[in-house]
Amino acid sequence: MKKNKISKNWINKQRRDIFVRRSKVEGYRSRAVYKLQEIDQKFKIFKNGMSVIDLGAAPGSWSQYTSKNIKSGKIASIDLLDFEKIENIHQIKGDFTNDIYKNKIIDYFGAKVDVVLSDMAVNTTGNKNLDSIYTGELCMEAMNFSKETLKNDGKFISKIFMGSTFNEIISEAKKIFKENKVFKPLASKKGSKESFIICKFLR
Ligand SMILES: C[S@@+](CC[C@H](N)C(=O)[O-])C[C@H]1O[C@@H](n2cnc3c(N)ncnc32)[C@H](O)[C@@H]1O
């Protein structure tokens, strides 16, 4: 299929997508917000006053949602990309996998945090197996970071792709956390391998 035909199909799909339309009406920067909202409603993630790290935050809908739901809390968000300023959020541009940036996040809080979110994903290569491996590596790195930065009763929520890295991620999560659930929200497209892992309470 020609490139302009692919992008026309993409635009048409976006127009029909109920979550895209809702995000525009409700002032969110991405339809991804409804994945986090459903996770929050089902697993009771956020409370006022919490401290939250948002990894892979651009364009910012998860940070927008978090900010609304923790009121007087503290949020640090990082992405490789620049993203428009969100009030009351400490935004960092950089590669989370680089220790310099991990330390910047840790220094910002100066204490353990309540929640680590990761919606990080690499740019898709077109090869679903490779995409799932690369995104799985980001999830593992985020999980190890959460082990260092979370309070004992903290929560870790991360995007995962069903694929060759799935079992390894689940078995690592079981070593680190007491409670682990895998959940695919309605806003996560049916045909995609995307799902989310929700982990609570450090061992
Ligand atoms: C699906 S988007 C996140 C959407 C976001 N949760 C929202 O609600 O707007 C995935 C993001 O992960 C970021 N990302 C991928 N690898 C990263 C890394 N090593 N460090 C920081 N961000 C990364 C990408 O730049 C991309 O913006």
Ligand as a Chemical Component Dictionary entry (heavy atoms), coordinates in Angstrom:
data_LIG
# 
_chem_comp.id                   LIG 
_chem_comp.type                 NON-POLYMER 
_chem_comp.pdbx_formal_charge   0 
_chem_comp.three_letter_code    LIG 
# 
loop_
_chem_comp_atom.comp_id 
_chem_comp_atom.atom_id 
_chem_comp_atom.alt_atom_id 
_chem_comp_atom.type_symbol 
_chem_comp_atom.charge 
_chem_comp_atom.model_Cartn_x 
_chem_comp_atom.model_Cartn_y 
_chem_comp_atom.model_Cartn_z 
_chem_comp_atom.pdbx_ordinal 
LIG C1  C1  C 0  3.011  5.552  24.111 1  
LIG S1  S1  S 1  4.012  6.962  24.331 2  
LIG C2  C2  C 0  3.515  7.535  25.924 3  
LIG C3  C3  C 0  2.171  8.213  25.960 4  
LIG C4  C4  C 0  1.910  8.879  27.312 5  
LIG N1  N1  N 0  1.684  7.895  28.361 6  
LIG C5  C5  C 0  0.707  9.794  27.282 7  
LIG O1  O1  O 0  -0.264 9.498  27.947 8  
LIG O2  O2  O -1 0.758  10.827 26.612 9  
LIG C6  C6  C 0  5.580  6.241  24.644 10 
LIG C7  C7  C 0  6.681  7.224  24.937 11 
LIG O3  O3  O 0  7.828  6.528  25.459 12 
LIG C8  C8  C 0  8.944  7.333  25.161 13 
LIG N2  N2  N 0  10.199 6.599  25.394 14 
LIG C9  C9  C 0  10.634 5.495  24.726 15 
LIG N3  N3  N 0  11.846 5.135  25.186 16 
LIG C10 C10 C 0  12.178 6.018  26.173 17 
LIG C11 C11 C 0  13.322 6.176  27.018 18 
LIG N4  N4  N 0  14.366 5.335  26.929 19 
LIG N5  N5  N 0  13.347 7.195  27.903 20 
LIG C12 C12 C 0  12.290 8.056  27.985 21 
LIG N6  N6  N 0  11.175 7.957  27.197 22 
LIG C13 C13 C 0  11.120 6.952  26.310 23 
LIG C14 C14 C 0  8.697  7.721  23.716 24 
LIG O4  O4  O 0  9.463  8.851  23.349 25 
LIG C15 C15 C 0  7.183  7.982  23.692 26 
LIG O5  O5  O 0  6.889  9.347  23.810 27 
# 
loop_
_chem_comp_bond.comp_id 
_chem_comp_bond.atom_id_1 
_chem_comp_bond.atom_id_2 
_chem_comp_bond.value_order 
_chem_comp_bond.pdbx_ordinal 
LIG C1  S1  SING 1  
LIG S1  C2  SING 2  
LIG S1  C6  SING 3  
LIG C2  C3  SING 4  
LIG C3  C4  SING 5  
LIG C4  N1  SING 6  
LIG C4  C5  SING 7  
LIG C5  O1  DOUB 8  
LIG C5  O2  SING 9  
LIG C6  C7  SING 10 
LIG C7  O3  SING 11 
LIG C7  C15 SING 12 
LIG O3  C8  SING 13 
LIG C8  N2  SING 14 
LIG C8  C14 SING 15 
LIG N2  C9  SING 16 
LIG N2  C13 SING 17 
LIG C9  N3  DOUB 18 
LIG N3  C10 SING 19 
LIG C10 C11 SING 20 
LIG C10 C13 DOUB 21 
LIG C11 N4  SING 22 
LIG C11 N5  DOUB 23 
LIG N5  C12 SING 24 
LIG C12 N6  DOUB 25 
LIG N6  C13 SING 26 
LIG C14 O4  SING 27 
LIG C14 C15 SING 28 
LIG C15 O5  SING 29 
# 
